[in-house]
Amino acid sequence: MEFEQVITDLAKRLTDGSFIRATFSQPRTKEEGLLRIKAKPIELKGELFIQFEEQFERVLKHHNISEDGLELFLTNALMRFRQVQAEFTDETVQVQLSKKFKISWKSSAAASSKVPDLSHNRKKNYLLEDGRPYPFLIRLGVQTADGQVKKQKHDKFRQINRFIEFIDDALTHLPTGRPVRILDFGSGKSYLTFALYHYLRIEKGLDIRVTGLDLKKEVIEECRDIAKDLGYEQLEFLVGDINDYEGDTSVDMVVTLHACDTATDMALARAVRWGASVILSVPCCQHELFKQLQAPELDVMLQHGLIKERFAALATDSLRAELLTLAGYETQLLEFIDMEHTPKNILIRAYRSDKQVTADAAERYKAFRRLLHARPFLERELKLDILKED
């Protein structure tokens, strides 16, 4: 099959009403930093578009392409990737492109019956469905007994589902063939800890052991009772401090949500030392860098207390992401939930990577740190060889 024919056939299939989703993978070059592209159909103002999500190392970019511009976009995409996996209502298609653009098109019957979801800014297609009763959500007071989300808990339900989306994205980075070890530092009331356990253990059937850790004894005791009532045998809750926890020598996933200031850094450093495959962190209360900032070049901004506070928080998370990258992770800063619901909406997502860390990357980090005249707590905790001063 010729390259042009592949473009024509794909464009036709993506717009004939049978398209479910597609993934463009195996980039031809790493120079651009583009890891993969995911595609799905959406409807905007009554018109069909194909939404392409470009996934870079640190950012996501979305493009809504109409039928008229589809062939051009597909041409550019297939020039950058060697493989396309596309799902339709009746079949699954895999397209392989060699270095010289020799085409291999394979088609197989669809494994199960699916229907295209064209929703965009309409009803959210949650992984946990509104109207379906979940014992842990009922027990935690998010749902009524018949599965309806309580009026005052819609934001919490939305937050839980957003978190589950990140867990679902991380599945391919978790080990197989053995139990998966997960730690949640600063678990608090544990809405998301219970959600994580339910999704991975009940929905996905994974062999997991999850520990929630928090300093509040009364909260931990309540969570223990709920876990016992639900029969969540591989979910435990412990009273303790992040820095003092010595229960494991190796962990697969570390979650830390709204741990205050340097407690987040302690959890990130511990995760790196454990060699965790997945790190999910929503930081809170970044005060440490605020106290250190001495950057005359930025005085136009930093002379204002409000701006300095916000800048310090953004700089702190940027430095954390860069340090995790230097520690051997593929790291992104992503939106957790909309700003209207909470100002603490940045999630640090890091996957363990085999990508080689370069001296240029280390120098970029050090140049930014020198600009701020600051040395972050996490850098001091990690003690990375690549950042040792000459």
C-alpha distance (Angstrom), angle and dihedral (degrees) to the residues before:
residue distance angle dihedral
M1 . . .
E2 3.80 . .
F3 3.83 122.2 .
E4 3.80 93.1 -117.3
Q5 3.80 91.1 50.7
V6 3.83 90.8 52.9
I7 3.82 89.5 53.8
T8 3.80 92.1 49.5
D9 3.81 94.0 46.3
L10 3.82 94.2 46.6
A11 3.79 92.8 47.8
K12 3.81 90.0 51.2
R13 3.81 93.6 48.1
L14 3.81 93.3 46.2
T15 3.80 91.3 57.3
D16 3.83 103.5 36.6
G17 3.81 94.7 88.5
S18 3.81 97.2 -103.1
F19 3.82 99.6 87.8
I20 3.83 117.1 116.7
R21 3.82 107.2 167.1
A22 3.81 143.2 -40.0
T23 3.79 139.6 -159.7
F24 3.81 126.6 -153.6
S25 3.81 109.1 -156.7
Q26 3.82 144.4 161.9
P27 3.83 99.3 58.3
R28 3.80 115.9 -141.4
T29 3.79 92.8 -136.4
K30 3.80 135.5 20.7
E31 3.80 94.2 -151.7
E32 3.80 93.9 91.3
G33 3.81 93.3 49.0
L34 3.82 92.2 -133.8
L35 3.81 109.4 143.8
R36 3.81 103.0 -178.1
I37 3.81 144.1 -31.0
K38 3.79 123.9 -128.4
A39 3.79 121.6 -161.9
K40 3.80 135.5 -166.2
P41 3.83 137.3 161.7
I42 3.80 119.1 -103.5
E43 3.79 135.3 175.4
L44 3.81 120.5 -132.1
K45 3.82 119.6 -177.9
G46 3.77 90.3 -20.0
E47 3.83 94.9 -51.6
L48 3.81 126.9 112.2
F49 3.80 117.9 -119.2
I50 3.79 132.8 171.9
Q51 3.79 110.1 -132.3
F52 3.80 114.3 -148.0
E53 3.81 117.8 -163.9
E54 3.80 112.4 -159.8
Q55 3.80 110.4 -155.9
F56 3.79 115.0 -154.6
E57 3.79 125.8 175.2
R58 3.80 93.5 -91.6
V59 3.79 108.2 9.9
L60 3.79 142.6 42.6
K61 3.82 121.7 -140.6
H62 3.81 124.0 -164.9
H63 3.80 127.8 -155.0
N64 3.81 123.4 -175.7
I65 3.80 105.7 -155.5
S66 3.80 124.1 -167.1
E67 3.80 123.2 -144.7
D68 3.81 91.2 -98.1
G69 3.81 93.5 59.2
L70 3.79 97.6 36.9
E71 3.81 100.6 95.9
L72 3.81 92.1 51.3
F73 3.81 92.7 49.4
L74 3.83 91.9 46.4
T75 3.82 90.2 50.1
N76 3.80 91.2 54.0
A77 3.81 91.5 45.2
L78 3.80 94.8 50.0
M79 3.80 90.5 48.6
R80 3.82 87.3 60.4
F81 3.83 102.1 41.8
R82 3.81 137.1 50.5
Q83 3.81 99.0 -152.5
V84 3.80 140.2 42.7
Q85 3.80 124.0 -173.2
A86 3.81 112.4 -169.3
E87 3.81 129.6 -179.0
F88 3.78 123.1 -153.7
T89 3.79 132.1 175.4
D90 3.80 91.3 -100.0
E91 3.80 105.9 25.7
T92 3.78 148.8 13.2
V93 3.80 117.6 -126.6
Q94 3.80 127.0 -160.0
V95 3.79 119.5 -169.7
Q96 3.82 120.2 -169.1
L97 3.81 122.5 -169.5
S98 3.80 121.1 -164.5
K99 3.81 124.8 -144.3
K100 3.81 87.6 -91.2
F101 3.83 91.3 45.4
K102 3.78 95.4 -105.3
I103 3.81 105.4 164.3
S104 3.79 129.5 -130.6
W105 3.83 114.2 -176.4
K106 3.80 117.0 -172.6
S107 3.80 125.1 179.9
S108 3.80 130.8 -171.6
A109 3.79 134.4 174.4
A110 3.81 115.3 -89.1
A111 3.80 112.4 -94.3
S112 3.80 92.5 -138.1
S113 3.78 139.8 5.5
K114 3.80 113.0 -90.8
V115 3.78 135.2 170.5
P116 3.83 124.4 -143.3
D117 3.81 113.1 -106.3
L118 3.80 110.1 -145.2
S119 3.80 95.7 177.3
H120 3.79 117.8 128.6
N121 3.77 116.8 152.4
R122 3.76 91.9 2.3
K123 3.77 126.9 78.0
K124 3.78 109.8 -9.3
N125 3.80 115.8 -121.5
Y126 3.80 96.3 -134.6
L127 3.79 123.4 -166.7
L128 3.80 85.7 -137.0
E129 3.80 105.2 49.8
D130 3.77 125.2 -131.7
G131 3.81 106.7 -124.8
R132 3.78 95.5 29.5
P133 3.83 111.8 103.2
Y134 3.80 116.3 -124.9
P135 3.82 114.6 -170.4
F136 3.81 94.1 -140.9
L137 3.83 93.0 50.6
I138 3.80 91.2 47.9
R139 3.81 90.8 48.6
L140 3.81 91.2 48.6
G141 3.82 91.9 50.0
V142 3.81 97.1 -112.8
Q143 3.81 95.3 112.9
T144 3.76 135.7 34.5
A145 3.79 118.7 -121.5
D146 3.82 91.4 -92.6
G147 3.82 92.8 53.7
Q148 3.81 100.9 -99.6
V149 3.79 115.3 141.3
K150 3.79 110.2 -119.9
K151 3.79 113.9 -113.4
Q152 3.81 94.4 -118.0
K153 3.82 91.9 46.5
H154 3.81 101.4 57.2
D155 3.81 92.4 102.5
K156 3.80 90.8 50.1
F157 3.83 90.7 48.4
R158 3.79 89.5 50.8
Q159 3.82 91.3 48.7
I160 3.81 91.7 50.0
N161 3.80 91.4 51.3
R162 3.79 92.4 47.8
F163 3.79 88.9 53.0
I164 3.81 91.2 48.4
E165 3.80 88.9 54.0
F166 3.80 89.0 59.4
I167 3.81 90.3 47.6
D168 3.80 90.2 50.4
D169 3.81 91.3 50.3
A170 3.81 89.7 52.7
L171 3.81 96.1 54.4
T172 3.81 95.0 96.5
H173 3.82 90.1 54.8
L174 3.82 94.8 56.3
P175 3.81 121.3 92.4
T176 3.79 121.6 -102.4
G177 3.78 131.3 -149.8
R178 3.80 94.6 39.3
P179 3.81 139.9 55.6
V180 3.82 115.0 -71.7
R181 3.82 115.1 -129.9
I182 3.82 116.4 -146.5
L183 3.80 130.2 180.0
D184 3.80 126.2 -167.5
F185 3.81 111.3 -163.8
G186 3.80 116.2 -158.5
S187 3.80 92.1 11.5
G188 3.82 94.6 170.7
K189 3.80 112.7 176.1
S190 3.83 86.4 -6.4
Y191 3.79 102.2 -136.3
L192 3.79 88.8 146.0
T193 3.80 94.4 40.2
F194 3.79 90.6 57.3
A195 3.81 90.0 44.1
L196 3.79 91.4 52.0
Y197 3.80 91.9 49.5
H198 3.81 93.2 46.3
Y199 3.78 94.2 48.8
L200 3.80 97.8 45.4
R201 3.81 98.2 36.3
I202 3.82 104.8 30.9
E203 3.80 103.0 26.7
K204 3.82 99.7 32.9
G205 3.81 99.8 26.5
L206 3.80 95.0 -133.5
D207 3.79 122.4 162.4
I208 3.80 100.2 -118.8
R209 3.79 140.2 158.2
V210 3.79 115.2 -157.0
T211 3.79 129.2 -169.6
G212 3.80 124.3 -168.1
L213 3.80 115.0 -160.2
D214 3.81 126.6 -165.6
L215 3.79 139.1 150.9
K216 3.81 96.0 -130.6
K217 3.79 107.6 93.2
E218 3.81 96.2 -166.4
V219 3.81 91.8 52.0
I220 3.80 91.9 48.6
E221 3.80 91.6 50.3
E222 3.80 91.3 51.5
C223 3.81 91.1 49.3
R224 3.81 90.4 49.6
D225 3.80 90.1 54.2
I226 3.81 92.1 49.6
A227 3.81 92.5 48.6
K228 3.80 90.3 49.8
D229 3.81 92.5 48.4
L230 3.81 90.6 50.5
G231 3.79 93.8 47.7
Y232 3.81 92.6 -120.3
E233 3.79 94.1 157.9
Q234 3.81 96.7 171.7
L235 3.81 94.2 51.0
E236 3.80 118.2 88.1
F237 3.79 134.1 173.9
L238 3.78 124.0 -149.8
V239 3.79 134.7 -173.7
G240 3.76 109.6 -126.7
D241 3.78 152.1 104.8
I242 3.80 123.6 -91.2
N243 3.79 92.9 -125.6
D244 3.80 94.4 50.4
Y245 3.80 99.0 47.1
E246 3.80 110.9 118.9
G247 3.81 101.3 161.0
D248 3.82 97.6 114.9
T249 3.78 142.0 35.5
S250 3.82 94.4 -164.6
V251 3.82 131.3 29.2
D252 3.81 130.3 -179.5
M253 3.81 100.9 -158.7
V254 3.80 130.7 21.0
V255 3.80 120.8 -166.5
T256 3.78 122.9 -172.4
L257 3.80 118.9 173.9
H258 3.81 122.2 -174.1
A259 3.80 95.0 -18.7
C260 3.79 103.6 167.7
D261 3.82 121.9 -107.6
T262 3.84 113.2 -53.9
A263 3.82 92.3 6.9
T264 3.80 84.6 79.6
D265 3.81 89.7 53.5
M266 3.80 91.5 49.5
A267 3.79 89.9 54.0
L268 3.81 92.8 46.5
A269 3.80 92.0 49.0
R270 3.79 91.7 48.3
A271 3.81 90.4 49.4
V272 3.81 90.9 52.8
R273 3.81 92.3 48.8
W274 3.81 89.4 50.9
G275 3.80 90.1 50.1
A276 3.81 91.3 -125.0
S277 3.81 112.9 -167.1
V278 3.82 92.8 -146.5
I279 3.81 131.4 31.4
L280 3.81 122.4 -175.2
S281 3.79 116.2 -179.5
V282 3.81 134.0 169.1
P283 3.83 104.5 -171.0
C284 3.79 126.0 -148.1
C285 3.81 138.7 -164.7
Q286 3.81 101.3 6.0
H287 3.82 102.7 -163.0
E288 3.80 103.5 143.3
L289 3.81 99.0 77.8
F290 3.82 92.0 40.8
K291 3.81 89.0 65.9
Q292 3.81 93.4 48.4
L293 3.81 101.6 45.7
Q294 3.80 112.2 122.2
A295 3.80 107.2 156.9
P296 3.83 114.4 143.5
E297 3.82 89.9 -175.9
L298 3.80 88.2 64.0
D299 3.80 98.4 44.0
V300 3.82 91.0 113.0
M301 3.79 85.5 68.4
L302 3.77 103.9 26.7
Q303 3.81 96.3 52.2
H304 3.81 86.1 78.0
G305 3.80 112.5 74.7
L306 3.80 95.4 -148.3
I307 3.82 92.9 50.2
K308 3.80 91.8 44.1
E309 3.81 90.7 53.3
R310 3.80 92.9 50.4
F311 3.79 93.0 43.2
A312 3.81 91.0 49.9
A313 3.80 90.9 52.0
L314 3.82 93.1 49.5
A315 3.80 92.3 44.0
T316 3.81 90.5 49.3
D317 3.80 92.9 54.7
S318 3.80 91.8 43.1
L319 3.80 90.5 53.5
R320 3.80 90.9 46.6
A321 3.80 90.9 53.0
E322 3.80 91.4 47.5
L323 3.80 92.4 49.0
L324 3.79 91.4 50.9
T325 3.80 88.5 50.9
L326 3.81 89.8 51.8
A327 3.81 87.8 49.3
G328 3.80 90.3 59.5
Y329 3.80 104.6 -89.0
E330 3.79 134.2 127.3
T331 3.80 97.8 -127.9
Q332 3.80 134.5 -169.2
L333 3.80 135.3 175.6
L334 3.80 107.6 -140.4
E335 3.78 138.3 176.0
F336 3.80 110.2 -98.9
I337 3.82 99.2 -171.6
D338 3.79 132.4 -18.3
M339 3.80 118.7 -69.6
E340 3.80 90.1 -119.8
H341 3.80 89.6 69.2
T342 3.81 99.7 45.3
P343 3.82 136.8 -10.9
K344 3.82 88.9 -137.1
N345 3.76 94.0 75.8
I346 3.82 105.4 129.7
L347 3.78 117.0 107.8
I348 3.79 121.6 -164.5
R349 3.80 109.4 -146.7
A350 3.79 118.6 -172.3
Y351 3.80 129.7 177.0
R352 3.79 121.9 -168.3
S353 3.80 107.7 -107.8
D354 3.79 139.0 -169.5
K355 3.79 90.4 -145.7
Q356 3.79 112.2 128.6
V357 3.79 115.6 -114.1
T358 3.80 112.8 -130.0
A359 3.78 131.7 -145.8
D360 3.83 88.5 -124.7
A361 3.82 90.0 60.0
A362 3.79 90.3 51.2
E363 3.80 91.6 48.6
R364 3.80 91.3 50.6
Y365 3.79 89.5 54.7
K366 3.80 92.9 47.1
A367 3.81 92.2 48.5
F368 3.81 91.1 55.8
R369 3.79 91.9 45.2
R370 3.81 90.5 50.6
L371 3.80 90.0 50.8
L372 3.81 89.1 57.0
H373 3.82 94.2 41.4
A374 3.78 87.2 -134.7
R375 3.78 139.0 121.5
P376 3.82 112.8 -154.5
F377 3.78 121.9 -133.5
L378 3.81 90.7 -124.4
E379 3.81 91.8 57.9
R380 3.78 90.2 53.2
E381 3.81 90.5 48.4
L382 3.80 96.3 48.3
K383 3.83 96.7 46.0
L384 3.81 91.3 -162.6
D385 3.81 114.4 -162.6
I386 3.80 91.6 -140.3
L387 3.84 89.7 62.7
K388 3.79 96.5 51.3
E389 3.77 109.8 127.4
D390 3.80 118.5 -116.1
